[in-house]
């Protein structure tokens, strides 16, 4: 089963656009790093979409693994993880991550569908 690592921007945007990542991405082994969950917790205090995204993640916690990237900087940790795991797809909307990571990437197109690039 192909692994798919979800970053903070991807999860928040999916929640905002009412895309069910846990239903739509059943064919993947989902990975949401601990650092992404911590970022969602911090953002949930001030952003409604982040709060919704965090609730969705918490309700579905049995559907993904949550490794520790062993870094305080989430983006750096994701880039490092991607280099160490080149077959893992990175689900992100972050320009810097998309630019630097050579792995296949998943994005959200037209606010309604997931697309591999």
N, C-alpha and C positions, 0 to 999 in steps of 0.2 A: 504494500500500500504506500502510495506517495505521501511524503510528509509535507505539511503546509504550515509555516510559521506566520502567525498573525501579529502585526504591530498595532500600536495604539490608534494611529490615524485610520487604519483600515477598519478596526472594530467600531470606532465611533461613527465613521461615515456609513457603515452598513446599518447600524442602529438608527441613525438619523433618516436614512432612506428606506427604512422598514424592510431591509433585506435580512433574511434569517440565515446567518452563516452556518448555524448548526444543522439546518435542514438542507440547505443548498450544497453544502460541501461534505456530504456524507461519504464521498468516495476518497477522502483524504484523511490521513492521521493528523489531527489538528494539534498544533503546539502554540501555547500562549505563555511566554516566559513570565516568571514571577515579577520581573521589573516592569512589564507591560501592565500587569494587574495593579502594581503599586502606583504607576502613572495614572491609571484609570481612577483609583481611589482618590488621588490628589485632585484630579480634574473634576471629579464628581461633585466636589463641594461647591463649585462655582459654575459648572456648565451642565445644562439639562441633558444634552445628548450624551455626555460622558457618564452621567448618572444612570441613564437608561442602558448604555452599553455595559456598565459595571453590573447592573442587575441581571442582564441577559447572560453575562459570563458566569456570574455566581450561580444562577439557576441551572446552568449546563456544565458545571465543573467536572462532572464525570465523563464528559465527551472529549476532553483534551488533556494533554500532559502539560505540566508547568515547570520546565527546568529552570534552574538558576543560572543566569548568564555570567555570574561572578564578576559583575562590574556595576558601578553606579550609573554610568551613562548607558541608557537603553539602546540608543541608536548604534553606539560603538559595539555593544554586546551583540546586537542583531547582525551587524556587518561581520564581526568575528565568527559568530555561529555559522553564517552563510559560507564563509571561506572554509571552515572546518567541515561543513556538511554540504558539498556542492550539489547534491541531488535534491536537497530540500528547496521547495518553492517558497519565496518570500512574498507574503501578502502585505503590500504597503502602498501608501499614497505619498510617502515622504520622498521628495525629489533627490535629496542627498543619498538616501539608501538606494533608490532606483538607479542612480548614476554610478555608484561605487560597487554595488553587488552584481556579480556576473551570473548568478543563479537565474533561473527562470522566475519571473515575477507575476503576481496576480494583482490586478487593479479592479476598480469599480468603474464601469463605463456607463455614461448617460444616466447615472443615478439609479440604474435598475438591473444591471447584470454584472457578473464577475467575468473577467477576461484575462487570459494568460498572455504575457508579452515576453 
